[in-house]
């Protein structure tokens, strides 16, 4: 039978072991979290991010090997930026600006973020919106804190080509094309 001081020592050692174990699991989770590396980054402002390209008849495959539509966002600044979770939304319905909330994610300086528009319920490394893009045409809107910061409208007259993108990054003119440039500069 254990005396009182032995029981206290066992409880103390068990408590220390438990605290160390929990601490290791917590730090391991942070290291595996794709978005945790952006915690010290400047937060993107509404003028920093724009819609750069839309795929509505895609030949591109997502990480599950399925051809899916997508929207590409562009960081127009010379610094890495953080899109804060809940602050940024994207929608294909003007009456529903919060249709899809973009999770917290880093976009590199002058970099790109691809959002698959495939209604995928699967969990993967990429971001998957809860809507698809209609090849008959529609309006895609980007919001920051409930305020519209960018909007692109296209119709069925360009549906055969499959892609709609800015002529060059940061320009207001758009063109339909059969060539996509996901995660890279529009040429």
C-alpha positions in Angstrom: 0.0 0.0 0.0 1.3 3.5 -0.9 1.7 6.2 1.7 0.3 9.7 1.2 3.6 11.2 0.0 4.2 8.5 -2.6 0.6 9.0 -3.9 1.3 12.8 -4.2 4.5 12.1 -6.1 2.7 9.8 -8.5 0.0 12.4 -9.1 2.5 15.2 -9.6 4.5 13.1 -12.1 1.4 12.1 -14.0 0.2 15.7 -14.1 3.5 16.9 -15.5 3.6 14.1 -18.1 0.0 14.9 -19.2 0.8 18.7 -19.6 3.9 17.9 -21.7 2.0 15.5 -23.8 -0.8 18.0 -24.5 1.7 20.7 -25.3 3.5 18.5 -27.9 0.2 17.7 -29.6 -0.8 21.3 -29.7 2.5 22.4 -31.3 2.3 19.5 -33.8 -1.1 20.7 -34.9 0.1 24.2 -35.4 3.0 23.0 -37.6 0.7 20.9 -39.7 -1.9 23.7 -40.2 -1.3 25.1 -43.7 -2.6 28.6 -42.7 -0.8 29.0 -39.3 2.4 30.2 -41.0 0.6 33.4 -42.0 -0.3 34.5 -38.4 2.4 37.3 -38.4 1.6 38.6 -41.9 0.0 41.9 -42.7 -3.8 41.4 -43.2 -5.0 42.0 -46.8 -7.0 45.2 -47.3 -9.9 45.4 -49.8 -7.7 47.1 -52.5 -5.0 44.4 -52.3 -6.9 41.4 -53.7 -8.8 41.0 -57.0 -10.4 38.4 -59.1 -7.9 37.5 -61.8 -9.3 34.6 -63.8 -12.4 32.3 -64.0 -12.7 28.8 -65.3 -16.2 27.7 -66.2 -15.5 24.8 -68.5 -12.2 23.6 -67.0 -9.8 21.1 -68.3 -7.9 21.5 -65.0 -8.1 18.8 -62.4 -8.3 19.4 -58.6 -6.3 17.4 -56.1 -8.9 14.6 -56.3 -8.3 14.2 -60.0 -11.7 15.7 -61.1 -12.1 18.4 -63.7 -13.5 21.4 -61.8 -14.3 25.1 -62.3 -12.2 27.6 -60.4 -11.7 31.2 -59.5 -8.3 32.7 -59.2 -7.6 35.6 -56.8 -4.5 37.8 -57.2 -2.5 39.6 -54.5 -1.6 42.9 -56.3 1.0 43.9 -53.7 4.7 43.3 -53.2 4.2 41.6 -49.9 2.8 38.4 -48.6 -0.7 38.9 -47.2 -3.1 37.1 -44.9 -6.8 36.7 -45.9 -8.4 36.6 -42.5 -11.0 33.9 -42.0 -14.6 35.3 -42.2 -13.4 38.7 -43.6 -13.3 37.5 -47.3 -16.3 35.9 -49.1 -17.0 35.1 -52.7 -20.3 34.4 -54.4 -22.1 33.7 -57.6 -25.4 35.2 -56.2 -25.6 39.0 -55.8 -28.3 38.5 -53.1 -26.0 36.2 -51.1 -22.6 38.0 -50.6 -21.6 35.5 -47.9 -22.2 32.4 -50.0 -18.7 31.1 -49.5 -16.4 32.3 -46.7 -12.7 32.0 -47.7 -10.7 30.3 -44.9 -7.7 32.0 -43.4 -4.9 31.7 -46.0 -1.7 33.3 -47.1 -1.3 34.7 -50.6 2.3 35.4 -51.5 3.5 38.8 -52.9 2.1 39.2 -56.4 0.8 35.6 -56.0 -2.4 33.8 -56.6 -5.0 31.7 -54.8 -7.1 29.1 -56.6 -10.5 28.4 -55.3 -12.2 25.3 -56.8 -15.9 25.8 -57.5 -17.0 22.3 -57.3 -19.3 21.9 -54.3 -16.8 19.3 -53.0 -17.6 17.8 -49.6 -14.2 16.1 -49.6 -11.5 17.5 -47.4 -8.2 18.2 -49.1 -5.3 20.6 -49.2 -7.1 23.0 -51.6 -10.0 25.4 -51.0 -13.3 24.3 -52.4 -16.3 26.7 -52.7 -19.9 25.5 -52.1 -21.0 26.5 -55.6 -20.2 25.8 -59.3 -19.8 28.3 -62.1 -22.4 28.3 -64.8 -21.2 28.2 -68.4 -24.4 30.0 -69.3 -22.9 33.1 -67.6 -23.2 34.8 -64.3 -21.7 37.4 -62.0 -18.9 36.4 -59.6 -18.3 38.8 -56.7 -15.6 39.2 -54.1 -16.3 40.8 -50.8 -14.2 42.1 -47.9 -16.1 42.7 -44.6 -19.4 42.6 -46.5 -18.3 45.3 -49.0 -17.9 44.3 -52.7 -14.3 44.8 -53.8 -14.4 43.2 -57.2 -17.0 41.7 -59.6 -16.8 39.9 -62.9 -19.8 39.3 -65.2 -19.7 37.0 -68.2 -22.4 35.5 -70.5 -23.0 32.4 -72.6 -21.4 34.0 -75.7 -17.9 33.1 -74.3 -18.9 29.7 -73.0 -17.2 27.6 -75.7 -13.7 28.9 -74.8 -14.0 28.1 -71.1 -11.8 30.7 -69.4 -12.3 34.4 -68.7 -9.3 36.4 -67.5 -7.8 39.9 -67.2 -5.7 40.7 -70.2 -2.8 41.2 -68.0 -2.7 41.3 -64.2 -4.2 44.5 -62.7 -5.8 45.7 -65.9 -9.6 46.2 -66.0 -10.0 44.7 -69.5 -11.0 41.0 -69.7 -10.8 38.5 -72.5 -12.2 35.1 -73.2 -9.7 32.4 -74.0 -9.2 28.7 -74.4 -5.9 28.7 -72.5 -5.8 28.9 -68.7 -3.1 30.2 -66.5 -4.0 29.0 -63.0 -1.7 30.2 -60.2 0.4 32.3 -62.7 0.5 35.6 -64.5 -2.0 36.1 -67.3 -0.3 36.4 -70.6 
